Amino acid sequence: MIVSALLFSNILGIVIVGFICYENIPNLWCYFFNEDMWLAKHSHGIGTPSFDYDWSWISDAMLLAFAIVVIIHLVLCFKRCKKIGISGWWILVPLYNPIMLLYKKSKADSEETIQN
């Protein structure tokens, strides 16, 4: 989990999410709304033991769910950057995000410490 957080919580995560969406959204669209095109694309797998027409869209949907999780993570990191008073672009730096975002205090916490 730590390795995946380091790998996907930066610019690499954005690239992977873009690639997943580019590959899987048209495939899911064809499966649900244009079955003839989907069958033409995947007809080579019909008849193999691992092919199941009813469940073949699950792998595409799982990858899209992973992409949504990465996007939510990046949005939350962006909000955290704004809360601690730095630019939101810092979420693209590989080792800064997520390690430093966990340990830095927010502006409100540091101001409260100064007042006490």
LINKA-V115389 format. One record per backbone hydrogen bond with DSSP energy under -1.0 kcal/mol. NH is the residue of the N-H (numbers start at 1). CO is the residue of the C=O. If there is no record, write none. Layout:
nh=<NH & NH>
co=<CO & CO>
This chain:
nh=<5 & 6 & 7 & 8 & 9 & 11 & 14 & 15 & 16 & 17 & 18 & 19 & 20 & 21 & 22 & 23 & 24 & 25 & 28 & 29 & 30 & 31 & 32 & 33 & 34 & 38 & 39 & 40 & 41 & 42 & 45 & 48 & 51 & 58 & 61 & 62 & 63 & 64 & 65 & 66 & 67 & 68 & 69 & 70 & 71 & 72 & 73 & 74 & 75 & 76 & 77 & 78 & 79 & 80 & 81 & 82 & 83 & 84 & 86 & 90 & 91 & 92 & 93 & 97 & 100 & 101 & 102 & 104 & 107 & 110 & 111 & 112 & 113 & 114 & 115 & 116>
co=<1 & 2 & 3 & 4 & 5 & 92 & 10 & 11 & 12 & 13 & 14 & 15 & 16 & 17 & 18 & 19 & 20 & 21 & 24 & 25 & 26 & 27 & 28 & 29 & 30 & 34 & 35 & 36 & 37 & 38 & 42 & 45 & 48 & 55 & 57 & 58 & 59 & 60 & 61 & 62 & 63 & 64 & 65 & 66 & 67 & 68 & 69 & 70 & 71 & 72 & 73 & 74 & 75 & 76 & 77 & 78 & 79 & 80 & 81 & 87 & 88 & 89 & 90 & 93 & 96 & 96 & 98 & 100 & 83 & 106 & 107 & 108 & 109 & 110 & 111 & 112>
